[in-house]
Amino acid sequence: MLNQRRIWMDGELRPFGEAKVHLLSQSFARGSAIFEVISVFAADQGAAVFRISDHLDRLSASASALMIRLPLSRAKIRAAVLKTVSANQVDFGLVKLIAYYSGFGLEVIPTDPKVSFAVAAFQFGRDLSLSKLGEDRFATVGISKWRKLDPATVPIFAKAAGNYLNPMLAKLEIRSRGFKTPILLDTKGSVAEGATESIFLVRNKKVLTPKLDNILPGITRLSILEICKRLGIPVQEQNLKLKDLLSCDEAFFSSTTCKVWPISRIEKRRLPAPGPVSARLKEYFDQILSGRIKEFRRWLTYLE
């Protein structure tokens, strides 16, 4: 079905098979592309893009960190997202935005300053399988031998392609041990995050999550913090250790694709999945995504 999709590239919608970049492009060789992945949901009033403004803020921060000059204004990027989602008839799926150096380059830094921009949109079930993404049921987790990139080496808050070699290796290692996804510790031994997910623990009905010191500032993570405040669930951002993983009452991940993904196992330790707190958060999040919670309708941008 992917050959029927269209991808927006530098101002025009192109057939999926024509969306190509040269093998020797600088971003391909050096991992300098920046990106965002945004979710789309079928709300009661129609298809809606989730927290697009926050994703564009983060895209801008990634561009600044890598000294990339985005070729489009914020308004034009937003319009391109909505146009691509509509053209591909997506009402439950993902949108991926990519800014990249498309020109030839063998140097470490780009010698061709042109930055290209692309937007792709995919429907779950038709184009992508949640089961193949591994996020359709509960997470089984192993502690990876690989450590999270140190924030003193690269801007870990940026969604840069090169940064994702780290979680790729961690996930491959953990899959070889029979788990679905990893938890990475940072170089000091503190809990950081999953491969592409933020981690939350629940202890004595209180939600705990790592501070932003050593993790990506997840949009869904921020949403969970705001929802906890709205529901009166105590929440704290703090330095977490391995012992906290092995003593929590329940745990869950959050990400663009899995708003609340309960964890049923951490190494040999079994956990209730979903536990009562994560079940409550998931149910409320689903209500938000349907557009039924007035306070959070600002998070939804409907297709025109």
KEMI-77847 format. One record per residue (C-alpha): residue number from 1; x negated, y negated, z negated. Coordinates in Angstrom, 3 decimals, padded with zeros to 6 digits. Example, Ala and Ser with C-alpha at 12.3 -4.5 7.8 and 13.67 -1.06 7.14 Angstrom:
KEMI-77847
[1, [-012.300, 004.500, -007.800]]
[2, [-013.670, 001.060, -007.140]]
end
This chain:
KEMI-77847
[1, [000.000, 000.000, 000.000]]
[2, [-002.941, -002.360, -000.514]]
[3, [-003.335, -002.805, 003.242]]
[4, [000.016, -004.604, 003.144]]
[5, [-001.153, -007.158, 000.586]]
[6, [-002.464, -010.618, 001.407]]
[7, [-005.271, -012.464, -000.324]]
[8, [-005.587, -016.236, -000.471]]
[9, [-009.095, -017.266, 000.629]]
[10, [-010.288, -020.846, 001.013]]
[11, [-006.882, -022.224, 001.851]]
[12, [-005.150, -019.453, 003.787]]
[13, [-003.493, -016.101, 003.185]]
[14, [-005.372, -013.283, 004.892]]
[15, [-004.659, -009.565, 005.277]]
[16, [-006.170, -007.458, 002.508]]
[17, [-008.644, -005.776, 004.864]]
[18, [-010.014, -009.126, 006.075]]
[19, [-010.937, -010.340, 002.597]]
[20, [-014.699, -009.832, 002.927]]
[21, [-017.928, -011.392, 001.725]]
[22, [-021.357, -010.797, 003.228]]
[23, [-023.445, -008.052, 001.621]]
[24, [-026.256, -010.532, 000.969]]
[25, [-024.128, -013.240, -000.605]]
[26, [-025.736, -014.754, -003.688]]
[27, [-022.832, -013.941, -006.000]]
[28, [-022.753, -010.301, -004.919]]
[29, [-026.485, -009.874, -005.477]]
[30, [-026.787, -011.877, -008.689]]
[31, [-023.403, -011.511, -010.386]]
[32, [-022.772, -015.265, -010.395]]
[33, [-019.087, -015.102, -009.466]]
[34, [-016.648, -016.362, -012.093]]
[35, [-013.096, -015.131, -012.385]]
[36, [-009.833, -015.010, -014.303]]
[37, [-007.212, -012.275, -014.521]]
[38, [-003.672, -013.468, -015.264]]
[39, [-000.548, -011.416, -015.928]]
[40, [002.837, -011.717, -014.230]]
[41, [006.063, -010.535, -015.835]]
[42, [009.676, -010.153, -014.792]]
[43, [011.313, -012.492, -017.300]]
[44, [015.067, -012.859, -017.546]]
[45, [015.000, -015.908, -015.248]]
[46, [012.629, -014.392, -012.682]]
[47, [008.955, -013.663, -012.138]]
[48, [006.704, -015.746, -014.373]]
[49, [002.925, -016.213, -014.659]]
[50, [001.652, -016.033, -018.233]]
[51, [-000.268, -018.974, -019.730]]
[52, [-001.654, -020.199, -016.418]]
[53, [-002.835, -023.515, -017.888]]
[54, [-004.944, -021.763, -020.514]]
[55, [-006.487, -019.497, -017.888]]
[56, [-007.372, -022.507, -015.752]]
[57, [-008.956, -024.167, -018.789]]
[58, [-011.134, -021.097, -019.291]]
[59, [-011.999, -020.951, -015.590]]
[60, [-013.176, -024.557, -015.814]]
[61, [-015.277, -023.708, -018.886]]
[62, [-016.865, -020.765, -017.043]]
[63, [-017.650, -023.006, -014.079]]
[64, [-019.309, -025.577, -016.338]]
[65, [-021.347, -022.898, -018.107]]
[66, [-022.710, -021.555, -014.799]]
[67, [-023.013, -025.039, -013.271]]
[68, [-020.573, -024.107, -010.505]]
[69, [-018.584, -026.876, -008.867]]
[70, [-015.082, -025.548, -008.199]]
[71, [-014.037, -026.400, -004.630]]
[72, [-010.379, -027.019, -005.527]]
[73, [-008.517, -029.254, -007.910]]
[74, [-006.629, -027.705, -010.800]]
[75, [-003.317, -028.469, -009.087]]
[76, [-004.407, -026.737, -005.877]]
[77, [-005.620, -023.649, -007.748]]
[78, [-002.306, -023.455, -009.575]]
[79, [-000.410, -023.763, -006.280]]
[80, [-002.586, -021.054, -004.701]]
[81, [-001.801, -018.688, -007.595]]
[82, [001.952, -019.168, -007.291]]
[83, [001.828, -018.887, -003.506]]
[84, [-000.147, -015.634, -003.627]]
[85, [002.121, -014.083, -006.247]]
[86, [005.175, -014.999, -004.181]]
[87, [003.669, -013.817, -000.881]]
[88, [002.898, -010.411, -002.388]]
[89, [006.276, -010.128, -004.140]]
[90, [004.760, -009.502, -007.562]]
[91, [006.981, -009.636, -010.641]]
[92, [005.042, -007.258, -012.910]]
[93, [001.342, -007.180, -012.319]]
[94, [-001.922, -009.083, -012.213]]
[95, [-003.450, -012.062, -010.434]]
[96, [-007.210, -012.315, -010.009]]
[97, [-008.933, -015.633, -009.271]]
[98, [-012.550, -015.605, -008.081]]
[99, [-014.968, -018.458, -007.397]]
[100, [-018.207, -017.347, -005.772]]
[101, [-021.197, -018.302, -003.633]]
[102, [-020.339, -016.673, -000.326]]
[103, [-023.476, -017.723, 001.551]]
[104, [-026.686, -015.759, 002.077]]
[105, [-029.079, -015.877, -000.826]]
[106, [-032.033, -013.839, -002.072]]
[107, [-033.147, -016.341, -004.686]]
[108, [-032.105, -016.085, -008.317]]
[109, [-030.383, -019.441, -007.946]]
[110, [-028.016, -020.168, -005.032]]
[111, [-029.674, -021.836, -002.055]]
[112, [-026.356, -022.383, -000.255]]
[113, [-024.228, -024.624, -002.521]]
[114, [-020.899, -023.735, -000.899]]
[115, [-018.437, -022.196, -003.354]]
[116, [-015.534, -020.164, -001.994]]
[117, [-012.313, -019.419, -003.844]]
[118, [-009.945, -016.463, -003.602]]
[119, [-006.703, -015.339, -005.247]]
[120, [-005.294, -011.798, -005.151]]
[121, [-002.055, -010.492, -006.684]]
[122, [-001.065, -006.884, -007.384]]
[123, [002.107, -005.159, -008.546]]
[124, [001.938, -002.429, -011.183]]
[125, [003.325, 000.829, -009.867]]
[126, [003.071, -000.213, -006.233]]
[127, [-000.560, -001.398, -006.054]]
[128, [-002.075, -000.583, -009.440]]
[129, [-001.494, 002.213, -011.917]]
[130, [-001.487, 001.431, -015.631]]
[131, [-002.360, 005.052, -016.303]]
[132, [-005.489, 004.740, -014.171]]
[133, [-006.377, 001.587, -016.067]]
[134, [-006.099, 003.766, -019.162]]
[135, [-003.809, 001.402, -021.018]]
[136, [-000.405, 003.069, -020.704]]
[137, [-000.329, 004.847, -024.108]]
[138, [-002.619, 004.614, -027.107]]
[139, [-006.319, 003.821, -027.246]]
[140, [-008.848, 006.367, -028.454]]
[141, [-012.029, 004.566, -029.349]]
[142, [-015.694, 005.370, -029.775]]
[143, [-018.394, 003.072, -031.124]]
[144, [-020.733, 002.394, -028.221]]
[145, [-024.500, 002.712, -028.471]]
[146, [-024.707, -000.460, -026.367]]
[147, [-024.549, -003.804, -028.181]]
[148, [-022.553, -006.822, -027.070]]
[149, [-024.582, -009.396, -025.150]]
[150, [-026.130, -011.898, -027.528]]
[151, [-024.721, -015.443, -027.184]]
[152, [-028.284, -016.784, -027.293]]
[153, [-029.055, -015.076, -023.963]]
[154, [-026.053, -015.879, -021.738]]
[155, [-022.781, -017.808, -022.174]]
[156, [-020.663, -014.878, -023.348]]
[157, [-017.565, -017.090, -023.390]]
[158, [-017.727, -017.300, -019.583]]
[159, [-015.926, -014.774, -017.414]]
[160, [-018.928, -014.266, -015.167]]
[161, [-019.289, -011.099, -013.108]]
[162, [-022.820, -010.394, -014.332]]
[163, [-021.687, -010.331, -017.959]]
[164, [-019.555, -007.272, -017.262]]
[165, [-022.437, -004.859, -016.665]]
[166, [-022.582, -004.666, -020.468]]
[167, [-019.004, -003.377, -021.064]]
[168, [-019.197, -001.243, -017.921]]
[169, [-022.090, 000.733, -019.378]]
[170, [-020.358, 000.962, -022.742]]
[171, [-017.166, 002.289, -021.186]]
[172, [-018.991, 004.846, -019.052]]
[173, [-020.858, 006.080, -022.101]]
[174, [-017.711, 006.350, -024.201]]
[175, [-015.727, 008.062, -021.438]]
[176, [-018.476, 010.707, -021.281]]
[177, [-017.742, 011.406, -024.972]]
[178, [-014.017, 011.873, -024.348]]
[179, [-012.706, 008.515, -025.561]]
[180, [-010.722, 006.015, -023.497]]
[181, [-012.594, 002.841, -024.358]]
[182, [-015.409, 001.513, -026.556]]
[183, [-015.814, -000.896, -029.383]]
[184, [-019.051, -002.836, -029.109]]
[185, [-020.982, -004.142, -032.079]]
[186, [-023.104, -007.244, -031.661]]
[187, [-026.877, -007.325, -032.060]]
[188, [-026.464, -007.962, -035.808]]
[189, [-024.196, -004.971, -036.297]]
[190, [-020.913, -006.866, -036.582]]
[191, [-017.788, -005.806, -034.701]]
[192, [-017.462, -007.721, -031.433]]
[193, [-014.748, -006.419, -029.051]]
[194, [-013.719, -003.669, -026.682]]
[195, [-014.850, -003.334, -023.080]]
[196, [-012.395, -006.003, -021.911]]
[197, [-010.196, -006.255, -024.988]]
[198, [-010.074, -008.203, -028.237]]
[199, [-009.937, -006.062, -031.375]]
[200, [-007.560, -006.510, -034.332]]
[201, [-007.481, -004.577, -037.605]]
[202, [-004.677, -004.448, -040.154]]
[203, [-005.426, -003.988, -043.839]]
[204, [-002.842, -004.432, -046.590]]
[205, [-000.464, -005.945, -043.985]]
[206, [-003.033, -008.633, -043.118]]
[207, [-004.378, -008.978, -039.565]]
[208, [-008.160, -009.323, -039.231]]
[209, [-010.112, -010.146, -036.076]]
[210, [-013.711, -011.203, -035.300]]
[211, [-014.533, -014.884, -035.100]]
[212, [-015.331, -016.429, -031.712]]
[213, [-019.064, -016.452, -032.481]]
[214, [-019.840, -013.347, -030.427]]
[215, [-016.767, -012.647, -028.263]]
[216, [-014.849, -013.860, -025.242]]
[217, [-012.111, -016.379, -026.146]]
[218, [-009.242, -014.181, -025.007]]
[219, [-005.989, -015.837, -023.964]]
[220, [-003.991, -012.883, -025.306]]
[221, [-006.075, -012.949, -028.493]]
[222, [-005.067, -016.583, -028.971]]
[223, [-001.454, -015.598, -028.341]]
[224, [-001.595, -012.921, -031.049]]
[225, [-002.936, -015.475, -033.545]]
[226, [-000.107, -017.872, -032.702]]
[227, [002.523, -015.136, -032.917]]
[228, [001.233, -014.017, -036.313]]
[229, [001.597, -017.574, -037.565]]
[230, [005.133, -017.756, -036.179]]
[231, [006.125, -014.453, -037.830]]
[232, [004.446, -015.257, -041.133]]
[233, [001.940, -012.416, -040.792]]
[234, [-001.284, -013.281, -042.646]]
[235, [-004.199, -013.418, -040.202]]
[236, [-007.881, -014.154, -040.670]]
[237, [-010.800, -014.556, -038.289]]
[238, [-013.890, -013.178, -040.007]]
[239, [-017.104, -011.234, -039.638]]
[240, [-016.131, -007.536, -039.489]]
[241, [-018.427, -004.571, -040.045]]
[242, [-018.331, -000.911, -039.061]]
[243, [-016.958, -000.043, -042.514]]
[244, [-013.927, -002.231, -041.772]]
[245, [-013.140, -000.118, -038.710]]
[246, [-013.260, 002.998, -040.831]]
[247, [-011.090, 001.646, -043.652]]
[248, [-008.286, -000.232, -041.884]]
[249, [-004.627, 000.810, -042.088]]
[250, [-004.032, 000.317, -038.361]]
[251, [-005.764, -001.256, -035.380]]
[252, [-004.938, -002.503, -031.910]]
[253, [-006.458, -004.162, -028.877]]
[254, [-005.163, -007.106, -026.890]]
[255, [-005.951, -008.148, -023.326]]
[256, [-004.307, -009.475, -020.191]]
[257, [-003.149, -006.013, -019.137]]
[258, [-002.300, -004.704, -022.618]]
[259, [-000.784, -007.425, -024.771]]
[260, [-000.714, -005.074, -027.766]]
[261, [-002.452, -001.716, -027.286]]
[262, [-002.300, 000.424, -030.438]]
[263, [-005.389, 002.411, -031.379]]
[264, [-004.692, 005.989, -032.440]]
[265, [-008.280, 007.066, -033.119]]
[266, [-011.631, 005.480, -033.967]]
[267, [-014.319, 008.140, -033.633]]
[268, [-013.021, 011.006, -035.825]]
[269, [-010.598, 008.843, -037.801]]
[270, [-006.908, 009.047, -036.913]]
[271, [-004.662, 005.991, -037.200]]
[272, [-000.892, 005.486, -036.957]]
[273, [-000.093, 004.281, -033.433]]
[274, [001.662, 002.034, -033.387]]
[275, [001.430, 001.007, -037.014]]
[276, [004.218, -001.180, -038.428]]
[277, [002.422, -004.503, -037.894]]
[278, [001.279, -003.775, -034.325]]
[279, [004.762, -002.438, -033.484]]
[280, [006.321, -005.670, -034.738]]
[281, [003.867, -007.787, -032.761]]
[282, [004.433, -005.762, -029.594]]
[283, [008.212, -006.047, -029.869]]
[284, [008.027, -009.804, -030.397]]
[285, [005.522, -010.219, -027.546]]
[286, [007.922, -008.381, -025.231]]
[287, [010.641, -010.830, -026.221]]
[288, [008.340, -013.739, -025.389]]
[289, [007.523, -012.283, -021.978]]
[290, [011.238, -011.919, -021.230]]
[291, [011.675, -015.652, -021.902]]
[292, [013.997, -015.088, -024.863]]
[293, [011.903, -016.895, -027.492]]
[294, [012.500, -020.604, -026.966]]
[295, [009.364, -021.734, -028.795]]
[296, [007.121, -019.800, -026.425]]
[297, [008.812, -020.454, -023.075]]
[298, [006.035, -022.965, -022.428]]
[299, [003.748, -019.975, -021.848]]
[300, [005.736, -018.927, -018.775]]
[301, [005.399, -020.553, -015.358]]
[302, [008.150, -019.398, -013.026]]
[303, [007.725, -019.016, -009.290]]
[304, [009.413, -021.736, -007.326]]
end
